[in-house]
């Protein structure tokens, strides 16, 4: 069974977390199941960037993002080459190391 290793995040999982995943689950679903409250304002419909994550290890095991996800990611705060939307990144059979960015677009607009 693959594992998703969430790096420490000040608010959502200060100690980090190692969570068992099933092939076919999304990164977001695994996080939410384990109590890691990644924001998902569009309810997992690929219509926002609030579930933006950075896949630090195992990125190549994921299916490529589609055009809709890429268009959404272009609007994400802190976009990197290994960025994905957690609601769209489907886990296969390889372990992943995932970083949850400190801010989302929603948080940035609320704080400025």
Secondary structure, DSSP 8 states (H G I E B T S, - for coil): --EEEE--BTTTBTT-EEEE--TT-BHHHHHHHTT-----TTSSSSS-STTEEEEEESGGGS----HHHHHHHTT-TT--TTEEETTT-B--SS-EEEEE-S--HHHHHHH-
